[in-house]
Amino acid sequence: MKQGLVDQTGAAAGGLPASENYIGHVGGQGTTVTLELTNTLPAYVALDCVGGIQSLTVARVNGGHCILQAMTLLDREGESEAYDVYMFTASPTSSTFTDANPAVLHQDDRDLCVPGTPFRIFAGDYLALVGAESQAAKRNIGAAFETASGSQLVYVAFVCVDTPDYANTDALVAQFDFLQD
């Protein structure tokens, strides 16, 4: 059995039908979600939100359980800026995560934060790629959460630590790897 996967042969032997989707057993299914951030300003000030709050469909069922395993951030312009990555189990309606504005996490939304977030992508996490691009990868994050009742979504915001200055509005692409129940 590979690490992180459900041993489906053992489960089937335990009396579960082969067609069972193993709802409630996180690790049997996985998904990769790609997010292209659209930044509206070329220059940001430290602690600005870049691209605003974004929703991602990550769970297979409403109120589903997920584990964020890894995240990769591609910087098409090679600026390799540090970011704090916030994730919420429901829309943080009392907070402010608007593109090119200071990010403000309101106390009423703290309980919506996915455990283990925010996490930081440091400037030193990036590797230079051919074509003046750079890429950072965070592995073994292990942030487990349950989406809100009636929802399959998680909400994500990127907050710059320093002052990125992008020439294009499509400079950042994030890829998230989730295990699902």
C-alpha positions in Angstrom: 0.0 0.0 0.0 1.4 3.4 -0.9 1.6 6.0 1.8 -1.5 8.2 2.0 -3.8 5.9 0.1 -6.6 3.6 1.3 -5.9 -0.1 1.0 -9.0 -0.8 -1.0 -8.3 -4.5 -1.2 -8.5 -4.7 2.6 -11.6 -2.6 2.7 -13.3 -4.8 0.2 -12.3 -7.9 2.2 -13.9 -6.3 5.2 -17.3 -6.5 3.7 -17.6 -3.2 1.9 -18.7 -3.5 -1.8 -16.0 -2.8 -4.4 -18.0 0.2 -5.7 -17.9 1.9 -2.3 -16.4 5.4 -2.5 -15.2 5.3 1.1 -16.9 8.5 2.2 -15.6 9.3 5.7 -12.1 7.8 5.0 -9.9 10.7 3.9 -7.2 9.6 1.5 -9.1 7.3 -0.9 -9.6 10.1 -3.4 -7.5 13.1 -4.4 -7.8 16.2 -6.5 -5.6 18.9 -7.9 -7.1 22.3 -8.2 -5.4 25.1 -10.2 -6.0 28.7 -9.5 -4.9 31.5 -11.8 -4.7 34.7 -9.8 -5.7 37.9 -11.6 -3.9 40.8 -10.2 -5.2 44.3 -11.2 -2.3 46.4 -10.2 1.3 46.0 -11.2 2.7 47.2 -7.8 1.5 46.0 -4.5 2.3 47.3 -1.0 3.4 44.9 1.8 0.4 43.1 3.3 -1.9 43.7 0.3 -4.1 40.9 -0.9 -3.2 39.8 -4.4 -6.1 38.7 -6.5 -8.7 38.9 -3.8 -10.5 36.0 -2.1 -11.0 33.0 -4.3 -13.3 30.0 -3.9 -12.1 26.5 -4.9 -14.2 23.4 -5.2 -12.3 20.8 -3.3 -14.7 18.3 -1.6 -16.5 15.5 -3.3 -19.6 16.0 -1.2 -21.2 18.9 0.7 -19.6 19.2 4.1 -16.8 16.9 2.9 -13.5 16.3 4.6 -10.2 17.2 2.9 -6.5 17.4 3.7 -4.3 20.0 1.9 -1.2 18.0 1.1 0.8 20.3 -1.1 0.8 23.6 -2.9 2.9 24.9 -5.7 3.1 28.6 -6.7 4.3 29.5 -10.2 5.5 33.1 -10.6 5.5 33.7 -14.4 7.6 36.8 -13.9 10.2 35.3 -11.6 9.8 37.9 -8.8 9.8 35.1 -6.2 7.9 37.1 -3.5 6.9 35.8 -0.1 3.2 35.2 0.5 1.0 34.3 3.4 -1.7 31.8 2.2 -5.0 32.0 4.0 -7.6 29.3 3.7 -11.2 29.3 5.0 -13.9 26.7 5.3 -16.6 29.3 4.5 -16.5 32.8 3.0 -14.9 35.2 5.6 -17.6 37.8 5.4 -16.3 40.0 8.2 -12.8 40.2 6.9 -11.3 42.1 4.0 -9.4 40.2 1.3 -9.8 42.5 -1.7 -7.2 42.8 -4.5 -4.7 45.6 -4.0 -6.0 46.4 -0.5 -4.6 45.6 2.9 -5.7 42.2 4.1 -7.6 42.3 7.4 -8.6 39.1 9.2 -11.6 40.0 11.5 -11.9 38.1 14.8 -15.3 36.9 13.7 -13.7 34.9 10.9 -10.9 33.3 12.8 -12.9 30.1 13.4 -13.3 29.7 9.6 -9.5 29.4 9.1 -8.4 26.0 8.0 -6.1 24.6 10.8 -2.5 25.1 9.9 -3.2 28.3 7.9 -2.1 30.8 7.1 1.2 29.4 6.0 4.0 31.3 4.4 5.8 30.8 1.1 9.2 32.3 1.6 11.2 34.0 -1.1 13.9 31.3 -0.4 11.4 28.6 -1.3 11.5 29.4 -5.0 13.5 27.7 -7.7 14.4 29.6 -10.9 13.0 28.1 -14.0 13.9 28.5 -17.7 12.3 31.6 -19.2 12.7 33.9 -16.1 9.9 32.1 -14.2 10.2 30.8 -10.7 8.3 28.2 -8.7 7.8 27.4 -5.0 6.5 24.2 -3.6 5.2 23.5 -0.1 4.8 19.8 0.7 3.5 17.8 3.6 1.2 20.6 4.7 -1.3 18.2 6.3 -4.0 20.9 6.9 -7.2 18.8 7.6 -10.6 20.5 7.4 -14.3 20.0 6.7 -16.1 22.2 4.2 -19.1 24.1 5.4 -22.5 22.3 5.5 -24.0 22.4 2.1 -20.7 23.4 0.4 -17.8 21.8 -1.4 -15.8 25.0 -1.3 -12.7 26.3 0.4 -11.8 30.0 0.2 -8.2 31.1 -0.4 -6.4 34.5 -0.2 -2.8 35.4 -1.0 -1.3 38.2 1.0 2.1 39.6 -0.1 4.7 40.0 2.6 6.8 42.5 0.6 6.1 44.6 -2.5 5.7 42.7 -5.7 5.6 44.7 -8.9 4.0 42.7 -11.7 4.0 43.6 -15.4 1.2 41.3 -16.3 -2.2 40.6 -14.7 -1.7 36.8 -14.8 1.7 36.5 -13.1 0.7 33.9 -10.4 -0.7 30.4 -10.8 -1.3 28.3 -7.7 -1.9 24.5 -7.7 -3.3 22.8 -4.6 -3.2 19.0 -4.0 -6.0 17.7 -1.7 -6.9 14.3 -0.3 -10.7 13.9 -0.1 -13.1 11.6 1.8 
